[in-house]
Amino acid sequence: MLENRSCNHDLSKNGKMNTPLTANPWLVLSEDGRQVQDGDVMRNVADLPERFDKAPCVLALMGFTTGRRYWEVHVGDKTAWDLGVARASVKRKGAVTLSPDDGFWTVCLRKGAELWACAGEAELLCVSKRPKVIGVFLDYEDGVVSFYNAETGSHIYSFTGFRFTEAIFPFFNPDTNENGTNKLPLTIQPIRKRIFGTDLDDITI
């Protein structure tokens, strides 16, 4: 599903902009590593093996090989985005296909209103209200990735029955700016309570 323009886990800084090794050159990240958006300009960064060169996405700094994790991302009024998780060995160069077979477990928003689960075949999801904050839950041992409307607590979609055998990373794609209509960033929100009976990690990009 990601066939538009132009994500490991070291971090370098250039002024007030983070440049993780996985980030597409068009992306701009906040200094605290909690926001990502299309920057409209391609940065002059090294074409590292870890870096997505076409798909406008980035992985979190930390991946997981055990346990249950939950984080929330404010998507607001963006018209397009992709969120979920990806295995460490996903393809980084050229067009990227979002599907479990390709190592991605994601949901995406398109056209400002269409919410899709990027399963083997993309599945249009029925939601009563477009969510503005997405909760992502990963259970590594049980092979589950679930998505929630974090404001209402309602369940959106779950991938189940998978067997993870390598590190799994939070995945973010703010998508392209679309002439100013999709400029807002994706923002990782702080979690102030225990969810699903597990302590929460401080997710950063």
C-alpha positions as CSV (number, residue, x, y, z in Angstrom):
1,M,0.0,0.0,0.0
2,L,3.0,2.3,0.4
3,E,4.0,3.0,-3.2
4,N,4.4,6.8,-2.9
5,R,7.5,8.9,-2.5
6,S,10.1,9.3,-1.0
7,C,13.1,2.8,8.8
8,N,17.4,0.5,13.4
9,H,18.0,2.1,16.2
10,D,20.7,4.7,16.6
11,L,20.0,8.4,16.9
12,S,22.1,11.4,15.7
13,K,21.2,15.0,16.1
14,N,21.5,17.9,13.7
15,G,20.5,21.1,15.4
16,K,16.9,20.7,16.6
17,M,16.0,18.0,14.3
18,N,16.5,14.3,15.0
19,T,17.7,12.1,12.1
20,P,17.2,8.4,13.0
21,L,19.0,6.1,10.6
22,T,15.7,4.6,9.4
23,A,13.9,7.9,8.6
24,N,13.0,8.7,5.0
25,P,15.0,11.8,3.9
26,W,11.7,13.8,3.4
27,L,10.7,13.4,7.1
28,V,11.2,15.9,9.9
29,L,11.3,14.7,13.5
30,S,11.1,16.7,16.7
31,E,14.1,17.0,19.0
32,D,12.3,14.9,21.6
33,G,11.6,12.1,19.1
34,R,7.9,12.2,19.6
35,Q,6.7,13.9,16.4
36,V,7.2,13.2,12.7
37,Q,5.9,14.9,9.6
38,D,6.6,15.5,6.0
39,G,9.2,18.2,5.7
40,D,8.5,19.2,2.0
41,V,12.2,19.2,1.4
42,M,14.5,16.2,0.9
43,R,17.4,16.3,3.4
44,N,20.9,15.5,2.4
45,V,21.5,12.4,4.5
46,A,23.5,9.2,3.8
47,D,21.6,6.5,2.0
48,L,22.2,3.9,4.7
49,P,20.9,0.3,4.4
50,E,18.6,1.0,7.4
51,R,16.9,4.0,5.8
52,F,13.6,3.9,3.9
53,D,14.4,5.7,0.7
54,K,11.0,5.9,-1.0
55,A,8.2,5.3,1.5
56,P,7.9,8.2,3.9
57,C,8.2,6.3,7.1
58,V,10.4,5.7,10.2
59,L,10.7,3.0,12.9
60,A,11.0,3.7,16.6
61,L,14.4,3.7,18.2
62,M,13.6,0.6,20.3
63,G,12.3,-2.7,19.1
64,F,10.8,-5.5,21.3
65,T,11.5,-9.2,21.5
66,T,9.2,-10.0,24.4
67,G,6.3,-8.8,26.5
68,R,3.2,-6.6,26.0
69,R,3.5,-3.0,24.9
70,Y,1.0,-0.2,24.4
71,W,1.5,3.3,23.0
72,E,-0.8,6.1,21.7
73,V,-0.3,8.3,18.7
74,H,-2.3,11.6,18.1
75,V,-3.3,11.7,14.4
76,G,-5.7,14.6,14.8
77,D,-7.2,15.8,11.5
78,K,-4.6,14.4,9.2
79,T,-6.0,13.1,5.9
80,A,-3.5,10.1,5.5
81,W,-1.2,8.1,7.7
82,D,0.0,4.6,8.5
83,L,0.6,3.2,12.0
84,G,1.5,-0.1,13.5
85,V,4.6,-2.3,13.9
86,A,7.2,-3.8,11.6
87,R,9.8,-6.5,12.0
88,A,13.5,-5.6,12.0
89,S,14.2,-7.1,8.6
90,V,11.5,-5.3,6.5
91,K,12.4,-4.0,3.1
92,R,13.7,-0.5,3.3
93,K,14.4,0.3,-0.4
94,G,11.9,1.1,-3.1
95,A,8.2,0.7,-2.9
96,V,7.0,-0.9,0.4
97,T,3.9,-3.1,0.6
98,L,2.2,-3.0,4.0
99,S,1.1,-6.6,4.9
100,P,2.0,-9.2,7.4
101,D,3.7,-11.3,4.7
102,D,6.0,-8.4,4.2
103,G,6.6,-7.8,7.9
104,F,4.2,-5.0,8.6
105,W,1.1,-5.1,10.8
106,T,-0.6,-1.7,10.3
107,V,-3.8,0.3,9.8
108,C,-3.9,3.3,7.6
109,L,-6.1,6.3,6.8
110,R,-6.7,7.4,3.2
111,K,-8.8,10.3,1.7
112,G,-9.4,11.7,5.2
113,A,-12.1,9.2,5.9
114,E,-11.2,5.7,4.8
115,L,-9.7,3.6,7.6
116,W,-8.0,0.3,6.3
117,A,-6.4,-2.7,7.9
118,C,-3.4,-3.6,5.8
119,A,-3.9,-7.3,6.0
120,G,-3.1,-9.8,3.2
121,E,-5.8,-8.0,1.3
122,A,-6.6,-4.5,2.5
123,E,-9.8,-4.4,4.5
124,L,-12.0,-1.3,4.8
125,L,-12.9,-0.8,8.5
126,C,-16.3,0.4,9.7
127,V,-15.9,3.0,12.5
128,S,-18.6,5.3,13.8
129,K,-16.2,8.2,14.2
130,R,-12.8,8.8,12.8
131,P,-10.3,8.4,15.6
132,K,-8.0,11.2,16.5
133,V,-5.8,9.2,18.8
134,I,-4.8,5.6,17.9
135,G,-3.7,3.2,20.6
136,V,-1.4,0.4,19.5
137,F,-1.1,-2.8,21.5
138,L,1.6,-5.5,20.9
139,D,1.6,-8.9,22.6
140,Y,4.9,-10.4,21.4
141,E,4.4,-13.9,22.8
142,D,0.8,-14.3,21.6
143,G,1.5,-12.8,18.2
144,V,-1.2,-10.1,18.5
145,V,-1.2,-6.5,17.3
146,S,-4.4,-4.5,18.1
147,F,-5.6,-1.0,17.4
148,Y,-7.9,1.2,19.5
149,N,-9.6,4.5,19.4
150,A,-7.7,5.7,22.5
151,E,-10.2,8.5,23.3
152,T,-13.2,6.1,23.5
153,G,-11.5,2.8,24.2
154,S,-13.2,1.2,21.3
155,H,-11.5,-1.6,19.4
156,I,-10.7,-0.9,15.8
157,Y,-8.9,-4.0,14.5
158,S,-6.6,-6.9,15.6
159,F,-4.0,-9.1,13.8
160,T,-3.9,-12.4,15.6
161,G,-2.2,-15.8,15.5
162,F,1.2,-14.6,14.3
163,R,4.6,-15.9,15.5
164,F,7.2,-13.2,15.9
165,T,10.8,-14.4,15.6
166,E,12.7,-11.2,15.5
167,A,12.6,-7.7,17.0
168,I,9.3,-5.8,16.4
169,F,9.4,-2.0,16.1
170,P,6.7,0.6,16.3
171,F,6.1,2.0,12.8
172,F,5.1,5.5,11.7
173,N,4.2,7.0,8.3
174,P,2.8,10.6,8.4
175,D,2.4,10.4,4.6
176,T,3.0,13.3,2.2
177,N,1.9,16.8,2.8
178,E,-0.6,16.9,-0.2
179,N,-0.3,20.7,-0.8
180,G,-0.8,21.6,2.8
181,T,-3.8,19.4,3.6
182,N,-1.8,16.7,5.5
183,K,1.0,18.8,7.1
184,L,0.2,18.0,10.7
185,P,2.6,15.6,12.5
186,L,2.0,12.2,14.1
187,T,2.6,12.7,17.8
188,I,3.4,10.0,20.3
189,Q,1.4,10.8,23.5
190,P,2.6,10.2,27.0
191,I,0.6,7.4,28.8
192,R,-0.4,8.2,32.3
193,K,-1.9,4.9,33.4
194,R,-1.4,1.1,33.2
195,I,-3.0,-0.5,30.2
196,F,-3.6,-4.2,29.7
197,G,-1.9,-4.9,33.1
198,T,1.6,-4.1,31.9
199,D,4.1,-1.3,32.4
200,L,4.5,1.0,29.5
201,D,7.7,2.0,27.6
202,D,8.6,5.5,26.6
203,I,8.3,5.1,22.8
204,T,10.4,7.6,20.8
205,I,11.3,7.7,17.1
